[in-house]
Amino acid sequence: MMTVSEILNRQELSREDIIRLLSITDKEEHDELIKRAYSIKERIIGRKVYLRGLIEFSNYCRKNCYYCGIRSGNHKVSRYFLSDTEILEIVEFAQENHLKGIVLQSGELSSEEFVNRITALIAKIKKVTNPDFRITLSLGEQSLDTYKSWFDAGAQRYLLRIETSSEELYNKIHPSDELHSFKTRLKCLDYLRETGYMTGTGVMIGLPFQTIENLADDLLFIKERDIDMVGMGPYLEHADTPLYNYKNLLMPLNERFNLSIRMIAVLRILMPDINIASTTALQSIIPMGREIGLKAGANVVMPNLTPLKYRRSYLLYENKPCINEDADDCLNCLAKRIKMIGEEVAYNDYGDSKHYINRKLIV
């Protein structure tokens, strides 16, 4: 069997190489992988962290995904919608705190009323912000016309997580109906690229029924799809979901955490110039989890700017951190923690994916 050093010195990583790296159990080998990934991030992107202010503006969702705490079938959730006024106040706060963009995230809806509201909301945000202020959407599967409408209104980025690139696994973690289609999810990724968005996706790591081979294929899927930005993290269970019944199949939390860190590192090696988020789920397992993700090659963090009174109602998983920390405290704490690990918040940088920029130049 090849050593980690030998694999890391290859020009291209094969599927077998990726499986070997993800399967590391030796601490020295793990550290060697992380060090190599961070050196690539440092060389290509620098010791910079881009912040995206996250606004979880609604937890209404038409989907009933088996892993999600705000799925339509969970009737214990108190549903909410932020008003446009509330959202614009958060946008103003983001600008005052030198953030160059926000992420609008909600449960998945696709009614005409919802689509039109988002189109109008994007236009309102563009009116009160710097012309280059970045708007990222994470609003699930939509039609091509909807994606185009939101793009034309001023949104530049879109995150649509596939959760897994395995159709077999996808079908195990979603209901079997027309609302939950693996092929539709892939088609929507195509629509986003066609529309012109800086396109993002991501997967959950450590799902029941998931194998290391699945995860290796996820990374290869991201590379083959030429994705610009990625948000992926450990699967964390929620008691009010069907998938919770399979919690006995889960690897221990610390193993899910370390595997997630290796996923970030290998992806950075595979795609040196993309944006990779260090997710809140990492912090749910280890208090300094997001910072460890940054040292493994991630370069984006999304501080939560959602008003405190709504945060307990947007729990995709249990033990979500920062639900009692207001936006001011969150930003101040995050800046200190990032500085503590030798990185700096790139307040004066819009943080567009270098991969996206290079891809557009080639086109």
Salt bridges, closest charged atoms under 4 A:
ASP17 OD2 - ARG10 NE 3.31
GLU29 OE2 - ARG20 NH2 3.09
ASP31 OD2 - LYS27 NZ 2.63
GLU42 OE2 - ARG47 NE 2.61
GLU56 OE2 - LYS320 NZ 2.69
ASP84 OD1 - ARG117 NH2 2.69
ASP84 OD2 - LYS124 NZ 2.74
GLU86 OE2 - LYS309 NZ 3.86
GLU108 OE2 - ARG62 NH2 3.41
GLU108 OE2 - LYS63 NZ 3.32
GLU141 OE1 - LYS63 NZ 3.43
GLU141 OE2 - ARG185 NE 2.60
GLU163 OE1 - ARG161 NH2 3.26
GLU167 OE2 - LYS183 NZ 3.05
GLU168 OE2 - LYS172 NZ 4.00
ASP177 OD1 - HIS180 ND1 2.66
ASP190 OD1 - ARG225 NH1 2.66
ASP217 OD1 - ARG15 NE 2.68
ASP226 OD2 - ARG193 NH2 3.93
ASP226 OD1 - HIS355 NE2 2.54
ASP228 OD2 - ARG359 NH2 2.51
GLU237 OE1 - ARG256 NH1 3.00
ASP240 OD1 - LYS76 NZ 3.08
ASP273 OD1 - HIS355 ND1 2.85
GLU291 OE2 - ARG337 NE 3.03
GLU343 OE1 - LYS41 NZ 2.24
ASP349 OD2 - LYS48 NZ 3.26
ASP352 OD2 - ARG134 NH2 2.61
ASP352 OD1 - ARG157 NH2 2.65
